[in-house]
Each structure stands twice: as structure tokens, then as C-alpha cells.
Amino acid sequence: DLEALAGTFEQRLTELVESAQREAHVVAVATFSPKVRRDQTPEVQLANCTTSLFYMPYMTVERLLDGFDAYNAAIRRVADRTGAILVETVGEIPGDGAHYNDSVHFLDPGSRVMASVVAGALATSKPFGELVSSSR
């Protein structure tokens, strides 16, 4: 039940963000950007899910895609509800073997793209800009 799983994830993420906000002036959360994408061919999707399907053999490619969508929707709701900066990473890292070590973990090129996306989101964020200005 993806909605139940995402609901539990959302509750725990909310608690984490609220805890972080008690300690930090600015908190950011990023969406998941897995290697598998809806616009890939079925063969590429299956290859890009190999690790995920190994550890979760009860899943299918479609259910994995639905699961990431449900989790990303939860992340967006948490950011909206808590005022955390939302870093949208969906589709930002190319879904290929040059950027991913497996179904979800980055190689150095993927990490560089992720760092650039996060830095860009922070640089254009009003709360982060205010934090930087106030610390000068």
C-alpha cells in the first residue's frame, strides 16, 4: 500500500524537519531522483531498477515508479507545510550508468549534478538569502 507507506514516511519526515528547524535557521529537503524514469523504454526501465528489484522482489517497475511519485509528493507536502526549502531534483540527474552506481545511488558525476541542483535551489531561495545576509 504505497499511500500508507508514503504516509508513514511523510509523518517521519515532518518530525525530522521540525526537529531540524528547532536547531537550524534554514532547512531544505530534496525530492528523490531515481535512475528509472517513466519516459524510458521498458528495457531501460528494467535495467535501471535491477538493484531495487533485487532488494524488493515483490515490486514491479511500475510500482517502483508509483512509489517514488508517492514519496516525492509527501516530500513536497512536508516542505509546503513546514516552510522548508524544497529542492526539486526529479529528472535533474540523467538516468544512466554514468551518473548512477545502481538504481538510486550516485557516482561522482551524479553527485556533482545533485550538488549543483541543491546549490542552485539554495542560491535562489529567499530564506537562504536572508540567512546569508544576516550572517555578514
Salt bridges, closest charged atoms under 4 A:
GLU10 OE1 - ARG77 NH2 2.61
GLU10 OE2 - ARG81 NH1 3.17
GLU62 OE2 - ARG38 NH1 2.85
ASP66 OD1 - ARG38 NH2 2.74
ASP66 OD2 - ARG63 NH1 3.82
ASP69 OD2 - ARG38 NH2 2.66
GLU88 OE2 - ARG76 NE 2.52
ASP96 OD1 - HIS99 ND1 2.71
ASP102 OD2 - HIS105 ND1 2.96
GLU130 OE2 - LYS126 NZ 3.91
